Amino acid sequence: MSAPLSGTSTPRETGSAWRHLVALVRLRCPRCHRGRLFHGWFAMSDPCPVCGLIFQREEGYFLGAMYVSYLLGGLLLGAGYYLGTSLLPRWHDHLILLGLFVLYLPLTPVLFRYSRAVWIYFDRWVCPGDASAGAFEKVQAGKRDAQARPASPGTSERP
Ligand SMILES: [Zn+2]
C-alpha cells in the first residue's frame, strides 16, 4: 500500500453544500474553505496556502475549465441577448450584440476565475481523494514537501 499524498486527501472535503457554494463564490479552497484560489487576477495560489491542497492535479488539468467558461459565457450572453431584445425592441440585433461584446470584455477575468473554480469544485466532488491522483500531482506534492523540509546543516543550498 502506498502512502497517501500529503495535503491531497486528508482531511476529506467536508461540509454542507451551502458551505461549498459560499466558498466557491468567494473563490476559496474546496477543502479548507479558507485558502484563496487566486493571488492575482490570473495567478493561482497552487497549492492552497492554508491546507496545501494541490489544485492542478495533472498537466492540462484546466482544459475542463474551458468547457465551464464556454457554458458560463453562453449563459451570460444568451441572457444578455434576450434582455437586450426584450428591453430594446427597436434596436438592430447587431447593435445589441456589439453592446453585449463591449459589456462582456471586462468580465473576462471574472469568468476565467470562476471557470477554474467551478472546474476544481466539480472535479473534487467527482474524484475527492488520492485515487485519481496522477503522476503530476504526486510530483507536485513531492516538490512541496521538499520545500517544506528544513535544510540539514552542512548541505549546500543548490537547487
Ligand atoms: Zn485549502
Backbone and ligand atoms as CSV (ligand in chain L), in Angstrom:
chain,resi,resn,atom,element,x,y,z
A,1,MET,N,N,0.849,-1.186,0.000
A,1,MET,CA,C,0.000,0.000,0.000
A,1,MET,C,C,0.884,1.236,0.000
A,2,SER,N,N,0.598,2.147,-0.862
A,2,SER,CA,C,1.406,3.355,-0.939
A,2,SER,C,C,0.921,4.384,0.072
A,3,ALA,N,N,1.844,5.237,0.475
A,3,ALA,CA,C,1.493,6.285,1.435
A,3,ALA,C,C,0.635,7.344,0.741
A,4,PRO,N,N,-0.354,7.866,1.449
A,4,PRO,CA,C,-1.187,8.896,0.822
A,4,PRO,C,C,-0.371,10.148,0.561
A,5,LEU,N,N,-0.775,10.871,-0.450
A,5,LEU,CA,C,-0.128,12.148,-0.736
A,5,LEU,C,C,-0.443,13.104,0.384
A,6,SER,N,N,0.589,13.732,0.901
A,6,SER,CA,C,0.314,14.703,1.953
A,6,SER,C,C,-0.364,15.912,1.353
A,7,GLY,N,N,-1.410,16.331,2.018
A,7,GLY,CA,C,-2.091,17.534,1.580
A,7,GLY,C,C,-3.053,17.332,0.443
A,8,THR,N,N,-3.318,16.095,0.055
A,8,THR,CA,C,-4.237,15.914,-1.069
A,8,THR,C,C,-5.505,15.189,-0.683
A,9,SER,N,N,-5.471,14.401,0.407
A,9,SER,CA,C,-6.680,13.633,0.657
A,9,SER,C,C,-7.199,13.751,2.072
A,10,THR,N,N,-6.374,14.087,3.025
A,10,THR,CA,C,-6.840,14.123,4.391
A,10,THR,C,C,-6.673,15.517,4.946
A,11,PRO,N,N,-7.622,16.086,5.584
A,11,PRO,CA,C,-8.964,15.568,5.753
A,11,PRO,C,C,-9.771,15.731,4.471
A,12,ARG,N,N,-10.730,14.883,4.319
A,12,ARG,CA,C,-11.558,14.909,3.119
A,12,ARG,C,C,-12.384,16.188,3.113
A,13,GLU,N,N,-12.686,16.639,1.876
A,13,GLU,CA,C,-13.525,17.820,1.751
A,13,GLU,C,C,-14.850,17.558,2.442
A,14,THR,N,N,-15.148,18.340,3.452
A,14,THR,CA,C,-16.381,18.132,4.209
A,14,THR,C,C,-17.165,19.433,4.242
A,15,GLY,N,N,-18.368,19.309,4.726
A,15,GLY,CA,C,-19.203,20.490,4.874
A,15,GLY,C,C,-20.453,20.369,4.033
A,16,SER,N,N,-21.370,21.235,4.346
A,16,SER,CA,C,-22.637,21.207,3.642
A,16,SER,C,C,-22.487,21.797,2.246
A,17,ALA,N,N,-23.489,21.547,1.444
A,17,ALA,CA,C,-23.487,22.102,0.087
A,17,ALA,C,C,-23.460,23.626,0.143
A,18,TRP,N,N,-24.118,24.185,1.130
A,18,TRP,CA,C,-24.148,25.643,1.274
A,18,TRP,C,C,-22.755,26.190,1.545
A,19,ARG,N,N,-21.999,25.513,2.440
A,19,ARG,CA,C,-20.625,25.957,2.738
A,19,ARG,C,C,-19.753,25.889,1.488
A,20,HIS,N,N,-19.926,24.831,0.724
A,20,HIS,CA,C,-19.155,24.701,-0.517
A,20,HIS,C,C,-19.525,25.814,-1.489
A,21,LEU,N,N,-20.816,26.107,-1.579
A,21,LEU,CA,C,-21.259,27.144,-2.524
A,21,LEU,C,C,-20.720,28.516,-2.118
A,22,VAL,N,N,-20.776,28.798,-0.816
A,22,VAL,CA,C,-20.245,30.089,-0.340
A,22,VAL,C,C,-18.743,30.173,-0.612
A,23,ALA,N,N,-18.033,29.078,-0.343
A,23,ALA,CA,C,-16.584,29.068,-0.589
A,23,ALA,C,C,-16.285,29.215,-2.078
A,24,LEU,N,N,-17.109,28.608,-2.919
A,24,LEU,CA,C,-16.917,28.734,-4.370
A,24,LEU,C,C,-17.127,30.177,-4.814
A,25,VAL,N,N,-18.173,30.803,-4.319
A,25,VAL,CA,C,-18.447,32.195,-4.694
A,25,VAL,C,C,-17.311,33.095,-4.210
A,26,ARG,N,N,-16.742,32.778,-3.057
A,26,ARG,CA,C,-15.630,33.579,-2.517
A,26,ARG,C,C,-14.280,33.164,-3.108
A,27,LEU,N,N,-14.283,32.188,-4.009
A,27,LEU,CA,C,-13.074,31.676,-4.660
A,27,LEU,C,C,-12.071,31.159,-3.621
A,28,ARG,N,N,-12.562,30.279,-2.762
A,28,ARG,CA,C,-11.718,29.689,-1.720
A,28,ARG,C,C,-11.485,28.208,-2.022
A,29,CYS,N,N,-10.538,27.648,-1.312
A,29,CYS,CA,C,-10.142,26.259,-1.481
A,29,CYS,C,C,-11.333,25.325,-1.225
A,30,PRO,N,N,-11.491,24.275,-2.047
A,30,PRO,CA,C,-12.620,23.371,-1.837
A,30,PRO,C,C,-12.488,22.499,-0.597
A,31,ARG,N,N,-11.280,22.379,-0.038
A,31,ARG,CA,C,-11.128,21.539,1.149
A,31,ARG,C,C,-11.233,22.339,2.441
A,32,CYS,N,N,-10.427,23.390,2.590
A,32,CYS,CA,C,-10.408,24.116,3.865
A,32,CYS,C,C,-11.353,25.322,3.859
A,33,HIS,N,N,-11.769,25.768,2.703
A,33,HIS,CA,C,-12.675,26.913,2.533
A,33,HIS,C,C,-12.075,28.216,3.052
A,34,ARG,N,N,-10.758,28.241,3.257
A,34,ARG,CA,C,-10.103,29.460,3.742
A,34,ARG,C,C,-9.048,29.975,2.774
A,35,GLY,N,N,-8.275,29.081,2.202
A,35,GLY,CA,C,-7.204,29.496,1.289
A,35,GLY,C,C,-7.750,30.053,-0.011
A,36,ARG,N,N,-7.141,31.131,-0.465
A,36,ARG,CA,C,-7.584,31.759,-1.716
A,36,ARG,C,C,-7.098,30.947,-2.916
A,37,LEU,N,N,-7.985,30.807,-3.899
A,37,LEU,CA,C,-7.597,30.104,-5.127
A,37,LEU,C,C,-6.658,30.955,-5.968
A,38,PHE,N,N,-6.818,32.282,-5.907
A,38,PHE,CA,C,-6.028,33.189,-6.750
A,38,PHE,C,C,-5.330,34.224,-5.862
A,39,HIS,N,N,-4.116,34.619,-6.278
A,39,HIS,CA,C,-3.438,35.721,-5.602
A,39,HIS,C,C,-3.215,36.879,-6.564
A,40,GLY,N,N,-3.866,36.868,-7.664
A,40,GLY,CA,C,-3.851,37.947,-8.651
A,40,GLY,C,C,-5.055,37.739,-9.546
A,41,TRP,N,N,-5.150,38.525,-10.591
A,41,TRP,CA,C,-6.295,38.351,-11.480
A,41,TRP,C,C,-6.268,36.994,-12.159
A,42,PHE,N,N,-5.065,36.551,-12.548
A,42,PHE,CA,C,-4.966,35.295,-13.275
A,42,PHE,C,C,-4.062,34.273,-12.587
A,43,ALA,N,N,-3.262,34.691,-11.622
A,43,ALA,CA,C,-2.306,33.790,-10.982
A,43,ALA,C,C,-2.973,32.985,-9.879
A,44,MET,N,N,-2.797,31.667,-9.948
A,44,MET,CA,C,-3.403,30.806,-8.936
A,44,MET,C,C,-2.447,30.587,-7.778
A,45,SER,N,N,-3.007,30.385,-6.605
A,45,SER,CA,C,-2.235,30.010,-5.425
A,45,SER,C,C,-2.240,28.485,-5.384
A,46,ASP,N,N,-1.309,27.867,-6.040
A,46,ASP,CA,C,-1.292,26.415,-6.114
A,46,ASP,C,C,0.009,25.906,-5.551
A,47,PRO,N,N,0.018,25.199,-4.448
A,47,PRO,CA,C,-1.097,24.632,-3.708
A,47,PRO,C,C,-1.775,25.655,-2.808
A,48,CYS,N,N,-2.846,25.210,-2.162
A,48,CYS,CA,C,-3.580,26.083,-1.248
A,48,CYS,C,C,-2.634,26.593,-0.163
A,49,PRO,N,N,-2.587,27.906,0.073
A,49,PRO,CA,C,-1.670,28.439,1.084
A,49,PRO,C,C,-2.040,28.052,2.516
A,50,VAL,N,N,-3.228,27.557,2.744
A,50,VAL,CA,C,-3.652,27.197,4.102
A,50,VAL,C,C,-3.492,25.701,4.356
A,51,CYS,N,N,-4.065,24.859,3.493
A,51,CYS,CA,C,-4.064,23.414,3.764
A,51,CYS,C,C,-3.147,22.626,2.834
A,52,GLY,N,N,-2.609,23.249,1.795
A,52,GLY,CA,C,-1.667,22.557,0.917
A,52,GLY,C,C,-2.309,21.719,-0.168
A,53,LEU,N,N,-3.601,21.817,-0.349
A,53,LEU,CA,C,-4.260,21.052,-1.400
A,53,LEU,C,C,-3.743,21.498,-2.765
A,54,ILE,N,N,-3.361,20.533,-3.585
A,54,ILE,CA,C,-2.879,20.843,-4.931
A,54,ILE,C,C,-4.091,20.977,-5.844
A,55,PHE,N,N,-4.231,22.143,-6.462
A,55,PHE,CA,C,-5.396,22.398,-7.306
A,55,PHE,C,C,-5.223,21.783,-8.694
A,56,GLN,N,N,-4.061,21.978,-9.284
A,56,GLN,CA,C,-3.824,21.442,-10.625
A,56,GLN,C,C,-3.371,19.994,-10.483
A,57,ARG,N,N,-4.250,19.060,-10.770
A,57,ARG,CA,C,-3.976,17.660,-10.499
A,57,ARG,C,C,-3.130,16.998,-11.577
A,58,GLU,N,N,-3.094,17.560,-12.757
A,58,GLU,CA,C,-2.308,16.968,-13.845
A,58,GLU,C,C,-2.048,18.022,-14.903
A,59,GLU,N,N,-1.131,17.697,-15.814
A,59,GLU,CA,C,-0.869,18.600,-16.940
A,59,GLU,C,C,-2.146,18.739,-17.754
A,60,GLY,N,N,-2.477,19.952,-18.145
A,60,GLY,CA,C,-3.686,20.166,-18.937
A,60,GLY,C,C,-4.954,20.057,-18.134
A,61,TYR,N,N,-4.827,20.114,-16.821
A,61,TYR,CA,C,-5.977,19.919,-15.940
A,61,TYR,C,C,-7.075,20.946,-16.197
A,62,PHE,N,N,-6.667,22.170,-16.496
A,62,PHE,CA,C,-7.665,23.238,-16.612
A,62,PHE,C,C,-8.300,23.309,-18.001
A,63,LEU,N,N,-8.052,22.318,-18.820
A,63,LEU,CA,C,-8.775,22.227,-20.084
A,63,LEU,C,C,-10.277,22.107,-19.808
A,64,GLY,N,N,-10.620,21.399,-18.735
A,64,GLY,CA,C,-12.038,21.272,-18.373
A,64,GLY,C,C,-12.654,22.607,-18.018
A,65,ALA,N,N,-11.834,23.532,-17.501
A,65,ALA,CA,C,-12.359,24.865,-17.160
A,65,ALA,C,C,-12.794,25.618,-18.412
A,66,MET,N,N,-12.212,25.248,-19.553
A,66,MET,CA,C,-12.634,25.899,-20.801
A,66,MET,C,C,-14.086,25.554,-21.119
A,67,TYR,N,N,-14.493,24.343,-20.828
A,67,TYR,CA,C,-15.894,23.957,-21.061
A,67,TYR,C,C,-16.805,24.740,-20.120
A,68,VAL,N,N,-16.365,24.896,-18.883
A,68,VAL,CA,C,-17.147,25.677,-17.928
A,68,VAL,C,C,-17.238,27.119,-18.390
A,69,SER,N,N,-16.123,27.657,-18.882
A,69,SER,CA,C,-16.109,29.031,-19.377
A,69,SER,C,C,-17.061,29.191,-20.554
A,70,TYR,N,N,-17.060,28.226,-21.434
A,70,TYR,CA,C,-17.960,28.257,-22.593
A,70,TYR,C,C,-19.412,28.255,-22.131
A,71,LEU,N,N,-19.708,27.411,-21.165
A,71,LEU,CA,C,-21.076,27.319,-20.643
A,71,LEU,C,C,-21.494,28.616,-19.954
A,72,LEU,N,N,-20.626,29.133,-19.076
A,72,LEU,CA,C,-20.954,30.380,-18.368
A,72,LEU,C,C,-21.089,31.544,-19.339
A,73,GLY,N,N,-20.164,31.636,-20.286
A,73,GLY,CA,C,-20.230,32.712,-21.284
A,73,GLY,C,C,-21.488,32.623,-22.125
A,74,GLY,N,N,-21.852,31.403,-22.518
A,74,GLY,CA,C,-23.073,31.220,-23.302
A,74,GLY,C,C,-24.314,31.629,-22.525
A,75,LEU,N,N,-24.337,31.255,-21.242
A,75,LEU,CA,C,-25.487,31.633,-20.412
A,75,LEU,C,C,-25.573,33.146,-20.257
A,76,LEU,N,N,-24.426,33.781,-19.986
A,76,LEU,CA,C,-24.412,35.240,-19.812
A,76,LEU,C,C,-24.820,35.960,-21.086
A,77,LEU,N,N,-24.211,35.574,-22.187
A,77,LEU,CA,C,-24.510,36.256,-23.452
A,77,LEU,C,C,-25.927,35.950,-23.930
A,78,GLY,N,N,-26.388,34.726,-23.703
A,78,GLY,CA,C,-27.758,34.384,-24.087
A,78,GLY,C,C,-28.770,35.190,-23.287
A,79,ALA,N,N,-28.543,35.279,-21.979
A,79,ALA,CA,C,-29.447,36.075,-21.139
A,79,ALA,C,C,-29.368,37.546,-21.525
A,80,GLY,N,N,-28.158,38.024,-21.807
A,80,GLY,CA,C,-27.999,39.419,-22.219
A,80,GLY,C,C,-28.690,39.708,-23.531
A,81,TYR,N,N,-28.597,38.777,-24.458
A,81,TYR,CA,C,-29.253,38.978,-25.748
A,81,TYR,C,C,-30.776,38.978,-25.588
A,82,TYR,N,N,-31.272,38.066,-24.765
A,82,TYR,CA,C,-32.720,38.012,-24.513
A,82,TYR,C,C,-33.192,39.315,-23.873
A,83,LEU,N,N,-32.449,39.770,-22.862
A,83,LEU,CA,C,-32.796,41.042,-22.206
A,83,LEU,C,C,-32.710,42.206,-23.182
A,84,GLY,N,N,-31.643,42.226,-23.969
A,84,GLY,CA,C,-31.448,43.321,-24.927
A,84,GLY,C,C,-32.568,43.406,-25.945
A,85,THR,N,N,-32.947,42.259,-26.490
A,85,THR,CA,C,-34.016,42.280,-27.500
A,85,THR,C,C,-35.377,42.554,-26.870
A,86,SER,N,N,-35.540,42.198,-25.589
A,86,SER,CA,C,-36.817,42.464,-24.906
A,86,SER,C,C,-36.946,43.928,-24.504
A,87,LEU,N,N,-35.863,44.489,-23.978
A,87,LEU,CA,C,-35.917,45.859,-23.474
A,87,LEU,C,C,-35.716,46.898,-24.584
A,88,LEU,N,N,-35.030,46.529,-25.645
A,88,LEU,CA,C,-34.733,47.458,-26.737
A,88,LEU,C,C,-35.208,46.856,-28.062
A,89,PRO,N,N,-36.521,46.722,-28.250
A,89,PRO,CA,C,-37.016,46.023,-29.445
A,89,PRO,C,C,-36.733,46.771,-30.748
A,90,ARG,N,N,-36.492,48.072,-30.681
A,90,ARG,CA,C,-36.249,48.836,-31.912
A,90,ARG,C,C,-34.791,48.791,-32.355
A,91,TRP,N,N,-33.929,48.342,-31.477
A,91,TRP,CA,C,-32.505,48.282,-31.817
A,91,TRP,C,C,-32.248,47.106,-32.749
A,92,HIS,N,N,-31.292,47.299,-33.625
A,92,HIS,CA,C,-30.884,46.218,-34.524
A,92,HIS,C,C,-30.113,45.160,-33.730
A,93,ASP,N,N,-30.234,43.913,-34.135
A,93,ASP,CA,C,-29.540,42.821,-33.428
A,93,ASP,C,C,-28.035,43.025,-33.360
A,94,HIS,N,N,-27.477,43.538,-34.443
A,94,HIS,CA,C,-26.027,43.728,-34.461
A,94,HIS,C,C,-25.592,44.761,-33.429
A,95,LEU,N,N,-26.407,45.774,-33.236
A,95,LEU,CA,C,-26.083,46.785,-32.231
A,95,LEU,C,C,-26.170,46.197,-30.817
A,96,ILE,N,N,-27.165,45.362,-30.589
A,96,ILE,CA,C,-27.290,44.696,-29.283
A,96,ILE,C,C,-26.093,43.765,-29.057
A,97,LEU,N,N,-25.709,43.030,-30.077
A,97,LEU,CA,C,-24.556,42.134,-29.947
A,97,LEU,C,C,-23.265,42.905,-29.708
A,98,LEU,N,N,-23.122,44.044,-30.369
A,98,LEU,CA,C,-21.940,44.874,-30.148
A,98,LEU,C,C,-21.918,45.394,-28.705
A,99,GLY,N,N,-23.070,45.820,-28.213
A,99,GLY,CA,C,-23.161,46.277,-26.827
A,99,GLY,C,C,-22.831,45.156,-25.852
A,100,LEU,N,N,-23.320,43.967,-26.149
A,100,LEU,CA,C,-23.015,42.818,-25.281
A,100,LEU,C,C,-21.524,42.518,-25.283
A,101,PHE,N,N,-20.914,42.624,-26.455
A,101,PHE,CA,C,-19.478,42.367,-26.562
A,101,PHE,C,C,-18.695,43.363,-25.715
A,102,VAL,N,N,-19.081,44.622,-25.792
A,102,VAL,CA,C,-18.389,45.659,-25.015
A,102,VAL,C,C,-18.595,45.436,-23.511
A,103,LEU,N,N,-19.799,45.028,-23.130
A,103,LEU,CA,C,-20.058,44.769,-21.709
A,103,LEU,C,C,-19.380,43.481,-21.234
A,104,TYR,N,N,-19.217,42.542,-22.134
A,104,TYR,CA,C,-18.680,41.225,-21.774
A,104,TYR,C,C,-17.162,41.247,-21.579
A,105,LEU,N,N,-16.462,42.067,-22.355
A,105,LEU,CA,C,-14.994,42.071,-22.293
A,105,LEU,C,C,-14.432,42.300,-20.891
A,106,PRO,N,N,-14.931,43.284,-20.136
A,106,PRO,CA,C,-14.371,43.469,-18.782
A,106,PRO,C,C,-14.665,42.291,-17.846
A,107,LEU,N,N,-15.646,41.465,-18.199
A,107,LEU,CA,C,-15.976,40.324,-17.344
A,107,LEU,C,C,-15.076,39.112,-17.590
A,108,THR,N,N,-14.233,39.194,-18.599
A,108,THR,CA,C,-13.410,38.047,-18.961
A,108,THR,C,C,-12.546,37.534,-17.798
A,109,PRO,N,N,-11.845,38.407,-17.053
A,109,PRO,CA,C,-11.067,37.874,-15.926
A,109,PRO,C,C,-11.947,37.205,-14.866
A,110,VAL,N,N,-13.113,37.762,-14.639
A,110,VAL,CA,C,-14.025,37.164,-13.651
A,110,VAL,C,C,-14.471,35.795,-14.142
A,111,LEU,N,N,-14.803,35.708,-15.408
A,111,LEU,CA,C,-15.226,34.431,-15.985
A,111,LEU,C,C,-14.091,33.412,-15.931
A,112,PHE,N,N,-12.873,33.852,-16.189
A,112,PHE,CA,C,-11.707,32.971,-16.118
A,112,PHE,C,C,-11.587,32.370,-14.713
A,113,ARG,N,N,-11.678,33.218,-13.722
A,113,ARG,CA,C,-11.513,32.758,-12.342
A,113,ARG,C,C,-12.627,31.804,-11.925
A,114,TYR,N,N,-13.859,32.165,-12.234
A,114,TYR,CA,C,-14.964,31.296,-11.822
A,114,TYR,C,C,-15.009,30.003,-12.629
A,115,SER,N,N,-14.551,30.041,-13.853
A,115,SER,CA,C,-14.494,28.804,-14.639
A,115,SER,C,C,-13.538,27.811,-13.983
A,116,ARG,N,N,-12.382,28.298,-13.598
A,116,ARG,CA,C,-11.424,27.411,-12.935
A,116,ARG,C,C,-11.949,26.935,-11.587
A,117,ALA,N,N,-12.563,27.851,-10.830
A,117,ALA,CA,C,-13.077,27.468,-9.516
A,117,ALA,C,C,-14.175,26.410,-9.645
A,118,VAL,N,N,-15.101,26.622,-10.568
A,118,VAL,CA,C,-16.181,25.646,-10.758
A,118,VAL,C,C,-15.598,24.304,-11.199
A,119,TRP,N,N,-14.597,24.347,-12.064
A,119,TRP,CA,C,-13.977,23.106,-12.520
A,119,TRP,C,C,-13.305,22.373,-11.357
A,120,ILE,N,N,-12.565,23.095,-10.519
A,120,ILE,CA,C,-11.902,22.467,-9.373
A,120,ILE,C,C,-12.931,21.852,-8.435
A,121,TYR,N,N,-13.991,22.587,-8.140
A,121,TYR,CA,C,-15.018,22.066,-7.236
A,121,TYR,C,C,-15.704,20.848,-7.840
A,122,PHE,N,N,-16.002,20.914,-9.135
A,122,PHE,CA,C,-16.644,19.777,-9.785
A,122,PHE,C,C,-15.726,18.565,-9.741
A,123,ASP,N,N,-14.460,18.759,-10.066
A,123,ASP,CA,C,-13.524,17.647,-10.088
A,123,ASP,C,C,-13.333,17.060,-8.696
A,124,ARG,N,N,-13.234,17.914,-7.699
A,124,ARG,CA,C,-13.061,17.413,-6.320
A,124,ARG,C,C,-14.319,16.730,-5.810
A,125,TRP,N,N,-15.469,17.112,-6.367
A,125,TRP,CA,C,-16.719,16.457,-5.986
A,125,TRP,C,C,-16.799,15.068,-6.631
A,126,VAL,N,N,-16.373,14.973,-7.871
A,126,VAL,CA,C,-16.427,13.703,-8.586
A,126,VAL,C,C,-15.327,12.762,-8.104
A,127,CYS,N,N,-14.100,13.268,-7.936
A,127,CYS,CA,C,-12.946,12.456,-7.531
A,127,CYS,C,C,-12.292,13.107,-6.318
A,128,PRO,N,N,-12.826,12.866,-5.122
A,128,PRO,CA,C,-12.354,13.629,-3.962
A,128,PRO,C,C,-11.002,13.189,-3.402
A,129,GLY,N,N,-10.566,11.969,-3.587
A,129,GLY,CA,C,-9.384,11.507,-2.865
A,129,GLY,C,C,-8.165,11.313,-3.727
A,130,ASP,N,N,-7.249,10.498,-3.212
A,130,ASP,CA,C,-5.995,10.209,-3.896
A,130,ASP,C,C,-6.160,9.249,-5.058
A,131,ALA,N,N,-7.286,8.563,-5.129
A,131,ALA,CA,C,-7.458,7.542,-6.159
A,131,ALA,C,C,-7.237,8.113,-7.552
A,132,SER,N,N,-7.556,9.371,-7.742
A,132,SER,CA,C,-7.394,9.971,-9.057
A,132,SER,C,C,-6.102,10.766,-9.177
A,133,ALA,N,N,-5.266,10.716,-8.138
A,133,ALA,CA,C,-4.025,11.488,-8.179
A,133,ALA,C,C,-3.104,10.929,-9.253
A,134,GLY,N,N,-2.763,11.752,-10.187
A,134,GLY,CA,C,-1.883,11.319,-11.251
A,134,GLY,C,C,-0.436,11.560,-10.881
A,135,ALA,N,N,0.449,11.182,-11.788
A,135,ALA,CA,C,1.875,11.357,-11.544
A,135,ALA,C,C,2.225,12.829,-11.339
A,136,PHE,N,N,1.567,13.718,-12.091
A,136,PHE,CA,C,1.857,15.146,-11.969
A,136,PHE,C,C,1.573,15.635,-10.557
A,137,GLU,N,N,0.429,15.230,-10.013
A,137,GLU,CA,C,0.060,15.659,-8.663
A,137,GLU,C,C,1.050,15.114,-7.636
A,138,LYS,N,N,1.511,13.865,-7.844
A,138,LYS,CA,C,2.465,13.283,-6.908
A,138,LYS,C,C,3.796,14.014,-6.962
A,139,VAL,N,N,4.226,14.401,-8.161
A,139,VAL,CA,C,5.483,15.148,-8.292
A,139,VAL,C,C,5.343,16.508,-7.611
A,140,GLN,N,N,4.203,17.178,-7.827
A,140,GLN,CA,C,3.982,18.480,-7.199
A,140,GLN,C,C,3.988,18.347,-5.674
A,141,ALA,N,N,3.367,17.288,-5.146
A,141,ALA,CA,C,3.356,17.074,-3.701
A,141,ALA,C,C,4.766,16.837,-3.187
A,142,GLY,N,N,5.573,16.092,-3.945
A,142,GLY,CA,C,6.959,15.845,-3.548
A,142,GLY,C,C,7.769,17.125,-3.519
A,143,LYS,N,N,7.577,17.985,-4.521
A,143,LYS,CA,C,8.283,19.271,-4.546
A,143,LYS,C,C,7.888,20.130,-3.359
A,144,ARG,N,N,6.583,20.165,-3.091
A,144,ARG,CA,C,6.096,20.973,-1.965
A,144,ARG,C,C,6.665,20.456,-0.657
A,145,ASP,N,N,6.671,19.137,-0.479
A,145,ASP,CA,C,7.204,18.562,0.751
A,145,ASP,C,C,8.700,18.820,0.881
A,146,ALA,N,N,9.440,18.781,-0.237
A,146,ALA,CA,C,10.881,19.047,-0.212
A,146,ALA,C,C,11.156,20.494,0.176
A,147,GLN,N,N,10.313,21.409,-0.282
A,147,GLN,CA,C,10.483,22.820,0.080
A,147,GLN,C,C,10.145,23.060,1.540
A,148,ALA,N,N,9.203,22.289,2.068
A,148,ALA,CA,C,8.780,22.478,3.450
A,148,ALA,C,C,9.804,21.923,4.431
A,149,ARG,N,N,10.592,20.930,3.977
A,149,ARG,CA,C,11.598,20.342,4.844
A,149,ARG,C,C,12.722,21.331,5.097
A,150,PRO,N,N,13.149,21.481,6.350
A,150,PRO,CA,C,14.296,22.376,6.594
A,150,PRO,C,C,15.562,21.736,6.064
A,151,ALA,N,N,16.457,22.593,5.563
A,151,ALA,CA,C,17.719,22.100,5.038
A,151,ALA,C,C,18.583,21.596,6.183
A,152,SER,N,N,19.203,20.433,5.999
A,152,SER,CA,C,20.050,19.907,7.061
A,152,SER,C,C,21.364,20.665,7.081
A,153,PRO,N,N,21.955,20.802,8.260
A,153,PRO,CA,C,23.205,21.574,8.342
A,153,PRO,C,C,24.320,20.882,7.570
A,154,GLY,N,N,25.142,21.679,6.953
A,154,GLY,CA,C,26.281,21.172,6.214
A,154,GLY,C,C,26.000,20.880,4.761
A,155,THR,N,N,24.738,20.996,4.352
A,155,THR,CA,C,24.427,20.756,2.933
A,155,THR,C,C,24.369,22.070,2.219
A,156,SER,N,N,24.715,22.022,0.960
A,156,SER,CA,C,24.675,23.246,0.172
A,156,SER,C,C,23.244,23.549,-0.209
A,157,GLU,N,N,22.985,24.787,-0.582
A,157,GLU,CA,C,21.634,25.260,-0.902
A,157,GLU,C,C,21.398,25.278,-2.406
A,158,ARG,N,N,22.082,24.424,-3.140
A,158,ARG,CA,C,21.880,24.405,-4.581
A,158,ARG,C,C,20.499,23.873,-4.912
A,159,PRO,N,N,19.884,24.401,-5.981
A,159,PRO,CA,C,18.557,23.886,-6.368
A,159,PRO,C,C,18.633,22.506,-6.999
L,1,ZN,ZN,ZN,-7.138,24.728,1.430
